[in-house]
């Protein structure tokens, strides 16, 4: 037993309520158990409880043992002056504070306690993996909707930070997020720093010259400092040195990672693709907000790095021919993790509910993500059909399952409730 579980039990009244009595042998009737308090003070506020013949309106404090009242320093604390009932799992002492005490130790289902203990000690992919097939589909759908909303809000917080950093410049914020996504897991921070060093106004002036865009991006990444023998690499180096001096640019001091990744994902290739995207687009964020379908969004990011990169993965080292096209998987990832969250925040700020609803609908139309986490969800028979589902399940695993927050989870609640009635 711990206080979180005791609070959960009290909140949902998951105990035997027949013939309740205080330790002073006064009958207790719970009219309203109160609302959970997440701030300083008693655990439950504005409860309504009849003790003896008097109905009290006030607060309820919960502890594992009666003596915890003293250990937690509540004696003399004004926040606890309006406590009308002290609920404990086990009574171990008498406190002369005139607050009635209710003990629940022999009123809680052993099945509930045993199942909760099992969840906390379970080492499987998710604590409740063996019971998931018993969860009602409506519970699953409702909770996935909540998880997706929370995940979008989490991403919204990051977007709001960037908006503040760019003085609420949407195009500039979009550029930072776009570059970060192109960096992938290993180089995201470095790509964002590169984007910060190259404002959209500067890139707009050079957008008609693909080699100048490549020079700026590769140069700011610190990739044009070597001694090159190929003409194209030498030309990019010269262009960068000219532009660096002209615009007083300081290259990013953040080494890029090449190890343990496929050559097609090398940062050189991604920067070249990013340069082509800038070259082929104009007012990209505005066009994104005006898109009508997912297919239109996909088409905006359907780019291929210039011809030099068909024969290269890095500068100055020739390779066999392969077009460096931004693949469907990467575009899907870009839509899920950058475009749609940004659209969601933009729609919220503009009070544009149709656009916000469209952003969520697009997640339902995008294919589900395939990674180690979603594969394990499928292994425990939790099916997902779209990016809407996989985003919700990724957030659920990281935020609730990994931290054993089963008491705050609707799935965990559903399974725990079955133990109360079994």
C-alpha positions as CSV (number, residue, x, y, z in Angstrom):
1,X,0.0,0.0,0.0
2,X,1.1,3.5,-0.7
3,X,-0.5,6.9,-0.5
4,X,-1.2,7.2,-4.3
5,X,-3.1,3.9,-4.2
6,X,-5.0,4.9,-1.1
7,X,-5.9,8.2,-2.7
8,X,-7.1,6.3,-5.8
9,X,-9.2,3.9,-3.7
10,X,-10.8,6.8,-1.8
11,X,-11.4,8.8,-5.0
12,X,-13.3,5.9,-6.6
13,X,-14.7,4.6,-3.4
14,X,-13.2,1.2,-4.1
15,X,-13.8,-0.2,-0.6
16,X,-16.6,-1.7,1.5
17,X,-18.9,1.2,2.4
18,X,-21.3,-0.9,4.5
19,X,-21.7,0.2,8.2
20,X,-18.7,2.6,8.1
21,X,-17.6,3.8,11.5
22,X,-14.9,6.1,12.8
23,X,-12.4,4.8,15.4
24,X,-14.6,6.6,17.9
25,X,-17.5,4.3,16.8
26,X,-19.5,7.0,15.1
27,X,-21.4,6.0,11.9
28,X,-20.0,7.5,8.7
29,X,-21.9,8.2,5.5
30,X,-20.0,9.5,2.5
31,X,-22.2,11.9,0.5
32,X,-19.3,13.2,-1.6
33,X,-15.7,12.1,-1.1
34,X,-14.3,15.4,-2.3
35,X,-12.2,16.5,-5.3
36,X,-8.5,15.6,-5.6
37,X,-6.2,18.4,-4.6
38,X,-2.9,18.7,-6.5
39,X,-1.7,21.7,-4.6
40,X,-0.6,22.2,-1.0
41,X,-3.0,21.1,1.7
42,X,-5.4,18.2,2.3
43,X,-5.7,15.4,-0.3
44,X,-9.4,16.0,-1.1
45,X,-11.3,19.3,-0.9
46,X,-15.0,20.2,-0.5
47,X,-16.1,16.8,0.7
48,X,-19.5,16.3,2.3
49,X,-19.6,13.6,5.0
50,X,-22.1,12.7,7.7
51,X,-20.5,11.6,11.0
52,X,-22.9,10.6,13.7
53,X,-25.9,12.9,13.2
54,X,-24.0,15.9,11.8
55,X,-23.2,16.5,8.1
56,X,-19.8,18.2,7.6
57,X,-18.6,20.1,4.6
58,X,-14.8,20.3,4.5
59,X,-11.6,18.5,3.5
60,X,-10.3,14.9,3.8
61,X,-6.7,13.9,4.5
62,X,-5.4,10.4,3.8
63,X,-2.4,8.6,5.2
64,X,-1.1,5.0,5.4
65,X,-0.9,5.3,9.2
66,X,-2.5,7.6,11.7
67,X,0.8,8.7,13.0
68,X,1.7,10.1,9.6
69,X,-0.4,13.1,10.5
70,X,2.4,14.1,12.9
71,X,5.3,12.9,10.8
72,X,4.1,15.0,7.9
73,X,3.9,18.1,10.1
74,X,0.1,18.7,9.8
75,X,-0.2,19.6,13.5
76,X,-0.5,23.3,13.8
77,X,-0.6,23.8,9.9
78,X,-3.5,26.1,9.1
79,X,-4.0,24.4,5.7
80,X,-5.4,21.4,7.7
81,X,-7.8,23.3,10.0
82,X,-10.8,22.4,7.9
83,X,-10.2,18.7,7.7
84,X,-13.4,16.9,8.7
85,X,-12.1,13.3,8.3
86,X,-8.7,11.6,8.5
87,X,-8.8,8.5,6.4
88,X,-6.0,5.9,7.1
89,X,-5.2,2.5,5.8
90,X,-4.0,1.4,9.3
91,X,-4.5,2.9,12.7
92,X,-1.4,2.8,14.8
93,X,-1.9,5.6,17.3
94,X,-4.3,8.1,18.8
95,X,-3.9,11.8,18.0
96,X,-5.6,14.4,20.1
97,X,-6.6,16.8,17.4
98,X,-10.4,16.3,17.4
99,X,-10.4,15.0,13.8
100,X,-12.4,11.7,13.3
101,X,-10.4,8.8,11.9
102,X,-11.7,6.2,9.5
103,X,-9.6,3.0,9.0
104,X,-9.9,1.2,5.6
105,X,-7.5,-1.7,6.2
106,X,-10.1,-4.5,6.3
107,X,-12.4,-2.9,3.7
108,X,-10.3,-3.1,0.6
109,X,-10.4,-6.0,-1.8
110,X,-7.3,-8.3,-1.6
111,X,-7.7,-8.9,-5.3
112,X,-7.3,-5.1,-5.9
113,X,-4.2,-4.9,-3.7
114,X,-2.7,-8.0,-5.2
115,X,-3.3,-6.9,-8.8
116,X,-1.8,-3.5,-8.1
117,X,1.3,-5.1,-6.6
118,X,1.6,-7.3,-9.7
119,X,1.4,-4.2,-12.0
120,X,4.1,-2.4,-10.0
121,X,6.5,-5.5,-10.1
122,X,5.8,-6.6,-13.7
123,X,8.8,-6.5,-16.0
124,X,6.9,-7.0,-19.3
125,X,6.6,-4.5,-22.1
126,X,3.7,-2.8,-20.4
127,X,2.6,-3.8,-16.8
128,X,-0.9,-4.9,-17.9
129,X,0.1,-6.6,-21.2
130,X,-1.5,-10.0,-20.2
131,X,-4.9,-8.4,-19.5
132,X,-5.2,-5.9,-22.4
133,X,-7.6,-8.1,-24.3
134,X,-10.1,-7.6,-21.5
135,X,-10.3,-3.8,-22.0
136,X,-13.4,-2.5,-23.7
137,X,-12.7,-1.0,-27.2
138,X,-14.6,2.2,-26.2
139,X,-12.2,2.7,-23.3
140,X,-9.3,2.2,-25.7
141,X,-10.6,4.7,-28.2
142,X,-11.4,7.4,-25.7
143,X,-8.0,7.0,-24.0
144,X,-6.1,7.1,-27.3
145,X,-7.9,10.3,-28.2
146,X,-6.7,11.7,-24.8
147,X,-3.2,10.5,-25.4
148,X,-3.0,12.1,-28.8
149,X,-4.3,15.4,-27.4
150,X,-1.7,15.3,-24.7
151,X,1.1,14.4,-27.2
152,X,0.1,17.3,-29.4
153,X,0.0,19.6,-26.4
154,X,3.5,18.4,-25.5
155,X,4.8,19.3,-28.9
156,X,2.9,22.5,-28.8
157,X,4.9,23.6,-25.7
158,X,8.1,23.2,-27.8
159,X,6.6,25.1,-30.7
160,X,5.6,27.9,-28.4
161,X,9.2,28.1,-27.1
162,X,10.4,28.5,-30.7
163,X,7.7,31.1,-31.5
164,X,8.8,33.1,-28.6
165,X,12.4,32.8,-29.7
166,X,11.6,34.0,-33.2
167,X,9.2,36.8,-32.1
168,X,6.3,34.8,-33.2
169,X,7.5,34.5,-36.8
170,X,5.7,31.5,-38.2
171,X,7.9,31.0,-41.3
172,X,11.1,31.2,-39.2
173,X,9.7,28.7,-36.6
174,X,8.7,26.4,-39.4
175,X,12.2,26.5,-40.8
176,X,13.7,25.6,-37.5
177,X,11.4,22.7,-37.0
178,X,11.8,21.5,-40.6
179,X,15.6,21.5,-40.3
180,X,15.5,19.7,-37.0
181,X,13.4,16.9,-38.5
182,X,15.8,16.6,-41.5
183,X,18.5,16.0,-38.9
184,X,16.9,12.8,-37.7
185,X,17.4,11.5,-34.2
186,X,21.2,11.8,-34.1
187,X,21.7,15.2,-35.7
188,X,18.5,17.1,-34.8
189,X,20.2,19.5,-32.4
190,X,23.0,20.3,-34.9
191,X,20.5,20.9,-37.8
192,X,18.4,23.2,-35.6
193,X,21.6,25.2,-34.8
194,X,22.4,25.4,-38.5
195,X,18.9,26.7,-39.2
196,X,19.2,29.3,-36.4
197,X,22.4,30.6,-38.0
198,X,20.7,31.0,-41.4
199,X,17.5,33.1,-41.1
200,X,14.8,32.6,-43.8
201,X,15.4,36.1,-45.1
202,X,18.9,35.2,-46.0
203,X,17.9,31.9,-47.6
204,X,15.2,33.7,-49.6
205,X,17.8,35.9,-51.2
206,X,19.8,32.9,-52.4
207,X,16.9,30.4,-53.1
208,X,17.3,30.6,-56.9
209,X,20.9,29.3,-56.8
210,X,20.9,25.7,-55.5
211,X,24.7,25.7,-55.2
212,X,24.6,28.8,-52.9
213,X,22.0,27.1,-50.7
214,X,24.1,24.0,-50.5
215,X,27.2,26.1,-49.7
216,X,25.4,27.9,-46.9
217,X,24.0,24.7,-45.3
218,X,27.1,22.5,-45.7
219,X,29.4,25.4,-44.8
220,X,27.5,26.3,-41.6
221,X,27.6,22.6,-40.7
222,X,31.4,22.7,-40.9
223,X,31.6,20.4,-43.9
224,X,33.5,22.7,-46.3
225,X,36.7,23.0,-44.3
226,X,38.7,20.3,-46.0
227,X,41.1,20.1,-48.9
228,X,39.0,19.0,-51.9
229,X,39.9,17.6,-55.3
230,X,36.5,17.5,-57.0
231,X,35.5,20.6,-58.9
232,X,32.0,20.8,-57.3
233,X,33.2,20.5,-53.8
234,X,35.9,23.2,-54.5
235,X,33.2,25.5,-56.0
236,X,30.9,25.0,-52.9
237,X,33.9,25.8,-50.6
238,X,34.6,29.1,-52.6
239,X,30.9,30.1,-52.5
240,X,30.7,29.5,-48.8
241,X,33.8,31.5,-48.0
242,X,32.4,34.4,-50.1
243,X,28.9,34.2,-48.4
244,X,30.4,33.7,-45.0
245,X,32.4,36.9,-45.3
246,X,29.5,38.8,-46.9
247,X,27.0,37.9,-44.2
248,X,29.4,37.6,-41.3
249,X,28.4,34.0,-40.6
250,X,29.8,31.9,-37.8
251,X,29.8,28.2,-38.6
252,X,28.1,25.9,-36.1
253,X,30.4,24.2,-33.6
254,X,28.4,21.0,-33.3
255,X,30.0,17.8,-34.9
256,X,27.6,15.9,-37.2
257,X,27.2,12.2,-36.6
258,X,27.7,9.7,-39.5
259,X,28.3,6.5,-37.6
260,X,25.7,3.8,-37.3
261,X,23.4,5.2,-40.0
262,X,22.6,4.3,-43.6
263,X,24.5,6.3,-46.2
264,X,21.2,7.6,-47.5
265,X,20.6,9.2,-44.1
266,X,24.0,10.9,-43.9
267,X,23.7,14.5,-42.8
268,X,25.4,15.6,-46.1
269,X,22.5,14.0,-48.1
270,X,19.9,15.5,-45.8
271,X,21.4,19.0,-46.1
272,X,21.4,18.6,-49.9
273,X,17.8,17.6,-49.9
274,X,16.9,20.5,-47.5
275,X,18.7,22.9,-49.9
276,X,16.6,21.5,-52.8
277,X,13.4,21.9,-50.8
278,X,14.2,25.6,-50.2
279,X,15.2,26.0,-53.9
280,X,11.9,24.6,-55.1
281,X,9.5,26.2,-52.6
282,X,8.3,29.7,-51.8
283,X,6.3,30.7,-48.7
284,X,6.2,27.0,-47.8
285,X,4.4,27.4,-44.5
286,X,1.6,29.5,-46.0
287,X,1.1,26.7,-48.6
288,X,1.1,24.1,-45.9
289,X,-1.7,25.9,-44.1
290,X,-3.7,26.1,-47.3
291,X,-3.3,22.4,-48.2
292,X,-6.6,20.6,-48.7
293,X,-5.4,17.0,-48.6
294,X,-2.6,14.8,-47.2
295,X,-1.5,14.2,-50.8
296,X,-1.0,17.9,-51.4
297,X,1.2,18.0,-48.3
298,X,3.2,15.0,-49.5
299,X,3.8,16.6,-52.9
300,X,5.3,19.7,-51.2
301,X,8.2,17.6,-49.8
302,X,8.7,15.4,-52.8
303,X,12.3,16.6,-53.6
304,X,15.5,15.0,-54.8
305,X,19.0,16.4,-54.2
306,X,20.8,17.8,-57.2
307,X,22.7,15.7,-59.7
308,X,26.0,15.8,-57.9
309,X,24.5,13.8,-55.0
310,X,23.3,11.0,-57.3
311,X,26.9,9.9,-57.3
312,X,27.9,10.9,-53.8
313,X,26.9,10.4,-50.1
314,X,29.7,12.8,-48.9
315,X,31.7,15.5,-50.6
316,X,34.7,14.5,-52.6
317,X,34.0,10.7,-52.5
318,X,32.3,9.2,-55.5
319,X,29.8,6.4,-55.1
320,X,27.6,4.3,-57.4
321,X,24.5,6.0,-58.9
322,X,21.5,6.5,-56.7
323,X,19.1,9.4,-56.7
324,X,18.9,11.0,-53.3
325,X,15.1,11.3,-53.1
326,X,13.3,12.2,-49.9
327,X,11.5,8.8,-49.3
328,X,7.9,8.2,-48.4
329,X,8.9,7.1,-44.9
330,X,10.7,10.3,-44.2
331,X,7.9,12.4,-45.6
332,X,5.4,10.6,-43.4
333,X,7.7,11.2,-40.4
334,X,7.9,14.9,-41.3
335,X,4.2,15.2,-41.6
336,X,3.5,13.4,-38.3
337,X,6.2,15.0,-36.1
338,X,6.6,18.5,-37.6
339,X,3.9,19.6,-40.1
340,X,0.7,18.5,-38.3
341,X,1.8,19.6,-34.8
342,X,2.7,23.0,-36.1
343,X,-0.6,23.2,-38.0
344,X,-2.4,22.2,-34.8
345,X,-0.7,25.1,-32.8
346,X,-1.3,27.6,-35.7
347,X,-5.0,26.6,-35.8
348,X,-5.3,27.0,-32.1
349,X,-3.8,30.5,-32.2
350,X,-5.9,31.5,-35.1
351,X,-9.1,30.0,-33.5
352,X,-9.4,28.0,-36.7
353,X,-11.3,24.9,-35.6
354,X,-11.7,23.4,-39.1
355,X,-8.0,23.5,-39.6
356,X,-7.4,21.9,-36.2
357,X,-9.8,19.1,-37.0
358,X,-8.3,18.7,-40.4
359,X,-4.8,18.2,-38.8
360,X,-6.2,15.4,-36.6
361,X,-8.0,13.8,-39.5
362,X,-4.7,13.8,-41.5
363,X,-3.1,11.8,-38.7
364,X,-5.9,9.3,-39.1
365,X,-5.2,9.1,-42.8
366,X,-1.4,8.7,-42.5
367,X,-0.1,5.1,-42.2
368,X,0.9,3.8,-38.7
369,X,4.5,4.2,-37.6
370,X,6.7,1.1,-37.6
371,X,9.3,1.0,-34.9
372,X,10.3,-1.2,-32.0
373,X,7.6,0.3,-29.7
374,X,4.7,-0.1,-32.1
375,X,5.8,-3.6,-33.0
376,X,5.7,-4.6,-29.3
377,X,2.2,-3.1,-29.0
378,X,1.1,-5.3,-31.8
379,X,2.7,-8.3,-30.1
380,X,0.4,-7.8,-27.1
381,X,-2.6,-7.6,-29.4
382,X,-3.1,-3.8,-29.4
383,X,-3.9,-3.0,-33.0
384,X,-3.4,0.3,-34.5
385,X,-4.4,1.4,-38.0
386,X,-3.0,4.9,-38.5
387,X,-0.5,7.5,-37.3
388,X,-3.3,8.7,-34.9
389,X,-3.1,5.4,-33.1
390,X,0.7,5.0,-33.1
391,X,1.3,8.5,-31.8
392,X,-1.2,7.9,-29.0
393,X,0.5,4.5,-28.1
394,X,4.0,6.0,-28.2
395,X,2.9,8.7,-25.7
396,X,1.1,6.2,-23.5
397,X,4.1,3.9,-23.3
398,X,6.6,6.7,-22.5
399,X,4.4,8.8,-20.1
400,X,2.3,6.2,-18.3
401,X,3.6,2.6,-18.8
402,X,7.3,3.2,-18.3
403,X,6.6,5.2,-15.1
404,X,4.0,2.7,-13.8
405,X,1.4,5.5,-13.7
406,X,-1.4,2.8,-13.8
407,X,-3.6,4.7,-11.4
408,X,-3.8,7.7,-13.7
409,X,-4.3,5.6,-16.9
410,X,-7.8,4.8,-18.1
411,X,-6.6,1.3,-19.2
412,X,-5.2,0.6,-15.8
413,X,-8.3,2.0,-14.2
414,X,-10.5,-0.3,-16.2
415,X,-8.5,-3.3,-15.2
416,X,-8.3,-2.3,-11.5
417,X,-12.0,-1.8,-11.4
418,X,-12.6,-5.4,-12.5
419,X,-10.6,-6.5,-9.4
420,X,-13.0,-4.5,-7.1
421,X,-16.1,-6.4,-8.4
422,X,-14.5,-9.8,-8.9
